[in-house]
C-alpha cells in the first residue's frame, strides 16, 4: 500500500506506549516490519517544550519508514505540535483517535474524540494544513456497541485529507476484551478510497491471511502479537511468498532478546535499559519450562549479566533452577503491572 508517495508495505508495528521505543522498533524492523510508529506523544507536551515529549520523537535512520503519532484535543496545539514533528522529518504523522487508556480519554483525547466527530475533524484538518508530510489517523470502530460510527468517522477523515486510516476493531468500551470485529473494519474499507490498515488480533501468518481475505484491508498492524515475538513480522511476510519461515528455538530467542537488550543499553545506559527491559524479559520467556519459578528474579533483574543468566538457565530447560543467581542491591519488586492491553496507541 501507499501512504502519500511512500510505498509502505503490508505489515506494520503498532504504536505502543511504554513498549515501542527505538530499540524495540529496530528489532522489529530487523525482522521485516514494513513501517513502525513512535510511542504516542502529547501535543501539549511538545508545544511546551517538555523534554520527555521531545525525546519520544527521536529515531534512527534504520527505523524508516516511521510515523510519529500525536494525541490531543486542541486543534491549534495539534497543528503547532505537527510543525515541531515535521522538523524531525519522519515519513508521516499519525493522529491518535483510538487510545482507550483512562488518562488519555479523561483529557478528551484518544478514543474520546470518537464521541466528538466535529472536533476530531477540526483537529485533523488543522494538522493536514499545517504540514507538508502525509497525515494519517488511527481510530476504533466506535465508543461502544450502541455507537459504532467508524464508517462515518473514516469518511470524515478522508474528506479532511488523511492519506490512510488505521482501524482497531474494538470499541472504547471493550478496551482489548473480546474478539476484534473485522466485519466493521471491512465496512470502513468499503466506504473510503484511502488505504485502510486493520488493527486487532493479528498474531500469526494464518490470521493475517484471514484478515486480508475477510476485510480487503491494505495492511495489518501488529501490537500485542509482537511482544516477545518480534519475528512475527518475518513469519507473516514469508507467508506472502509461500511460507518457509521457522520460528526461533530457545537458544535463538535468547540471542534475539540479548540483542534487543544491547540496543536498549546503547540507547539508554544499562541502569535505565534493564528496568525498561524487564517486561520484555517476561514476554520473551513466556511459556518456557521453569519460567514461573524465575518470574520474581526477572522483575528485579539489574544487569545484562543477570538477564543473560536467567535466559541461559531457561534455555537449558530449567537446569539449576534451585540456585538463585547473585542479584543487585535493589529491593525485590512486586510482579509488574505490565498489562499490554493498556499500552496500545
Number of C-alpha atoms within 10 A of each C-alpha: 17 15 19 17 10 12 12 17 18 20 25 25 28 27 28 24 19 16 23 24 21 22 24 22 28 23 21 26 23 16 16 22 28 23 23 27 27 28 25 26 25 25 27 20 17 24 18 13 13 13 10 12 19 17 11 19 22 14 19 11 9 11 22 17 19 25 25 27 27 27 25 26 23 17 19 17 22 25 23 19 25 29 18 18 25 18 9 12 14 22 20 23 28 28 28 27 26 30 29 26 19 14 11 17 18 11 11 17 25 30 28 24 24 27 16 14 16 13 15 28 20 16 23 28 19 20 30 20 14 17 19 13 21 21 28 27 22 26 28 31 29 27 23 17 13 8 12 17 20 24 20 15 23 28 16 18 25 21 13 20 18 25 24 26 26 28 29 28 25 28 27 24 13 16 17 19 10 9 11 20 16 24 13 22 30 22 14 27 23 14 14 19 13 22 19 26 25 31 28 24 23 23 20 17 19 12 13 23 15 14 24 18 11 13 20 18 24 20 22 24 28 26 23 21 19 19 22 19 21 27 25 25 28 21 21 24 22 16 17 11 8 8 13 9 14 10 13 13 9 18 14 12 20 22 15 19 25 18 14 20 26 18 18 21 20 11 14 14 12 18 12 14 21 24 15 18 25 22 22 22 24 20 15 20 25 15 10 14 15 18 20 12 12 19 20 15 19 25 19 23 24 22 18 18 12 19 22 16 14 24 27 17 17 22 20 14 15 18 13 11 16 9 7 10 12 9 15 12 8 9 8 14 12 10 13 14 7 14 9 16 14 16 20 22 29
